[in-house]
Amino acid sequence: MERFFILIQSVLAAMFGVQSQAKYRVDFNQKHFWPFALLAVCFVIALVIALAWFVNDVVL
């Protein structure tokens, strides 16, 4: 469970461009890339849906 929160923190920090160089190195030394990619895609989809919902509520 703790690893999942570290993964979320890393993906969010990378998406907002505030990830430290040390965390960047730790993340790129991980064995698998797929958990980061899958979580990033999920966050992007959630962001697009949230923005579409917000804009739809404001316009209508």
Buried (B, 14 or more C-beta within 10 A) or exposed (E): EEEEEEBEEBBBBBBEEEBEEEBEEEBEEEEEEEBBEEBBEEBEEEEEEEEEEEEEEEEE
